[in-house]
Amino acid sequence: MAIQDSQSDLVATHDMSYTFIKSNPTIYIALVAMLTALTTVVTVVLVVPFPSTFGYFNLGDTLVMISGIILGPIGGFIAGGVGSAMGDIVVGWAHYAPITLIVKGCEGFVVGWFARYAKRNTRLNLSDIVGLILGSIIMLYGYLISETYFYGFEFALAEMIWVNLVQVSVGSIVAILIAPTIRLYLQQTL
C-alpha cells in the first residue's frame, strides 16, 4: 500500500502534459496519425524555394513543435520526422527525406521531451520555451551540417540565415500561441 501511495505521489508531482493522452492508446495513436498528416500538409501548402541550395521555406516547423508539445517526445519524433519527410517526398525532395526525418524528428523529440514537464492544466511554461529553443537549434544546425556536405558552407549558412531561421522562428511563435491552448483543451476534454 505504501509503495502504491508513493507512486501516486510521484505521478502527481511530475504530471506530464501528455500523460492524459498516453493513458488512452487509441486516442494517442489517432492524434499521432492526424498530426503526422497535418505536418505533411502544412509543409507542402506554402513552398518558397531557396535557389542556391534548392531548399525551400515552409510552415511545417509549426506542426513539428505543436506535435512535440501535445504528444511528448515519441509522438513529436514520429509526427515531426515522418510528416516532414513525407512533405519532402511530395514536393519532390525524396533524396533529402532521410535527413529531414532525422533532423525534424529530433526537433519534435526535444520539444516533446521538455514539454512533458508541463503541469496539468497549464498553458505555457518555462520548459515549453526551453524545448522550443533547443528544438530550433537542432533544426538549424542539423540542416547546416547536412547542407554544408551537399552544397558547401557558404550556401548552407545563407539558407540557415535567410530560410531556416525565419522558418523556425515563425514555427516557434505560432507554437507558443497555439499549442498550449490545444494541450489544455485536450487535458480538459479527454
C-alpha positions in Angstrom: 0.0 0.0 0.0 2.8 2.4 0.9 4.5 1.7 -2.5 1.3 2.4 -4.4 0.8 5.7 -2.5 4.4 6.8 -3.2 3.9 6.0 -6.9 0.7 8.1 -6.9 2.5 11.0 -5.2 5.3 10.7 -7.8 2.8 10.9 -10.7 1.0 13.8 -9.0 4.2 15.8 -8.6 5.6 15.0 -12.0 2.4 15.1 -14.0 3.5 15.0 -17.6 1.4 17.1 -20.0 0.8 14.3 -22.5 0.2 11.5 -19.9 -3.5 12.1 -20.2 -3.4 11.2 -23.9 -1.0 8.2 -23.5 -3.3 6.7 -20.9 -5.7 6.0 -23.9 -3.6 4.4 -26.6 -6.3 4.7 -29.2 -6.6 8.4 -28.8 -2.8 8.8 -28.7 -2.3 6.8 -32.0 -5.1 8.7 -33.7 -3.5 12.0 -32.6 -0.1 10.9 -33.8 -1.5 9.9 -37.2 -3.5 13.2 -37.5 -0.6 15.4 -36.5 1.7 13.5 -38.9 -0.7 14.1 -41.8 -1.1 17.7 -40.8 2.6 18.2 -40.7 2.9 16.9 -44.2 0.0 19.1 -45.5 1.3 22.3 -43.8 4.8 21.5 -45.1 3.6 21.4 -48.7 0.9 24.1 -48.7 3.4 27.0 -48.8 6.6 26.3 -50.6 9.0 29.1 -51.2 12.2 27.9 -53.0 15.7 29.0 -52.0 17.6 28.8 -55.3 21.2 28.5 -54.1 20.7 25.2 -52.2 17.3 24.2 -53.8 15.8 24.1 -50.3 12.5 25.7 -49.5 10.8 27.7 -46.9 7.6 26.1 -45.4 5.5 26.3 -42.3 6.0 22.6 -41.3 8.0 23.5 -38.2 4.9 24.9 -36.7 3.3 21.4 -36.7 6.6 19.8 -35.6 6.7 21.9 -32.5 3.0 21.7 -31.8 3.2 17.9 -32.1 6.1 17.8 -29.6 4.2 19.9 -27.1 1.0 17.9 -27.4 2.3 14.3 -27.9 5.6 14.3 -26.0 8.9 13.1 -27.3 8.0 9.9 -29.1 4.9 11.3 -30.8 6.8 14.5 -31.5 9.5 12.5 -33.2 7.1 10.5 -35.3 4.8 13.3 -36.3 7.6 15.8 -36.9 10.0 13.5 -38.6 7.7 11.3 -40.7 5.3 14.2 -41.5 8.2 16.5 -42.7 9.9 13.7 -44.6 6.6 12.9 -46.4 6.4 16.6 -47.2 9.9 16.4 -48.8 8.7 13.5 -50.9 5.5 15.2 -52.0 7.4 18.4 -53.0 10.0 16.4 -55.0 12.9 16.2 -52.5 12.8 12.5 -51.8 16.6 12.3 -51.7 16.5 14.7 -48.7 13.7 12.9 -46.9 16.0 10.7 -44.7 17.9 13.8 -43.4 14.6 15.6 -42.8 13.3 12.5 -40.9 16.2 12.7 -38.5 16.5 16.5 -38.1 12.8 17.2 -37.8 12.2 14.1 -35.8 14.9 15.1 -33.3 13.4 18.6 -33.2 10.0 17.2 -32.3 11.5 14.8 -29.8 13.4 17.6 -27.9 10.3 19.9 -27.9 8.3 17.0 -26.5 10.9 16.0 -24.0 10.8 19.4 -22.3 7.0 19.8 -22.8 6.5 16.6 -20.7 7.4 18.6 -17.6 4.4 20.9 -18.0 2.0 20.5 -15.2 -1.6 19.5 -15.9 -3.9 22.4 -16.7 -1.1 24.9 -17.6 -0.9 26.8 -20.8 2.8 27.8 -21.3 5.7 27.3 -19.0 9.5 27.6 -19.0 10.1 24.0 -20.0 8.0 24.6 -23.2 10.1 27.6 -24.1 13.4 25.8 -23.4 12.2 22.9 -25.6 11.2 25.2 -28.4 14.6 27.0 -28.3 16.6 23.7 -28.2 14.4 22.1 -30.9 15.1 25.2 -33.1 18.8 24.9 -32.5 18.7 21.2 -33.5 16.8 22.1 -36.7 19.2 24.9 -37.6 22.4 23.1 -37.1 21.1 19.8 -38.4 20.4 21.3 -41.7 23.5 23.5 -41.6 25.7 20.3 -41.3 23.8 18.3 -43.9 23.6 21.2 -46.4 27.3 22.0 -45.9 28.1 18.5 -47.0 25.9 18.8 -50.2 26.4 22.5 -51.2 29.3 24.0 -49.2 29.3 26.1 -46.1 28.5 29.5 -47.8 25.3 28.3 -49.3 24.3 26.3 -46.2 24.9 29.3 -44.0 22.9 31.6 -46.3 20.0 29.2 -46.2 20.2 28.9 -42.4 20.0 32.7 -42.1 17.5 33.5 -44.8 15.2 30.5 -44.7 15.7 28.1 -41.8 16.0 30.8 -39.1 12.8 32.5 -40.3 11.0 29.2 -40.7 11.9 28.0 -37.2 11.1 31.4 -35.6 7.7 31.5 -37.2 7.1 27.9 -36.1 8.1 28.7 -32.5 5.9 31.8 -32.3 2.9 30.0 -33.7 3.5 27.0 -31.4 3.8 29.3 -28.4 0.5 30.9 -29.3 -1.5 27.7 -30.2 -0.1 24.5 -28.7 -0.5 25.2 -25.0 -4.2 26.1 -25.6 -4.7 22.9 -27.6 -2.9 20.9 -24.8 -5.1 22.5 -22.2 -8.3 21.8 -24.2 -7.3 18.1 -24.7 -6.5 17.8 -21.0 -9.9 19.1 -20.0 -11.9 17.1 -22.6 -10.2 13.7 -22.6 
